[in-house]
Amino acid sequence: MPIVYICSRCKSVIYRFERAGQDYYGIPTPSELSVRLGGFCPRCGKPLSTKIDLQNIEIKSRYD
C-alpha cells in the first residue's frame, strides 16, 4: 500500500512512497519532506505543515 503526501490546498501529490527499497532512507516524516521541498508545496507554494493531525490522515483501500 503506497504512502502518499498530498497538498491540502491544490491536492497535488507531493511525495509517493510505493515500495520498500525505493529510497535508502525509507518513508520520510512530514518534517523531513518539508526540508527536502524547502517548506513549500512545489505546485502552489503553500507552506507545508509538519504537525500531524489525525483528521488529515486517510486510509484507503487500493480498490476504492
Secondary structure, DSSP 8 states (H G I E B T S, - for coil): --EEEE-TTT--EEEEE-STTSSTT-S--HHHHHHHTTTB-TTT--B------GGG-----TT-
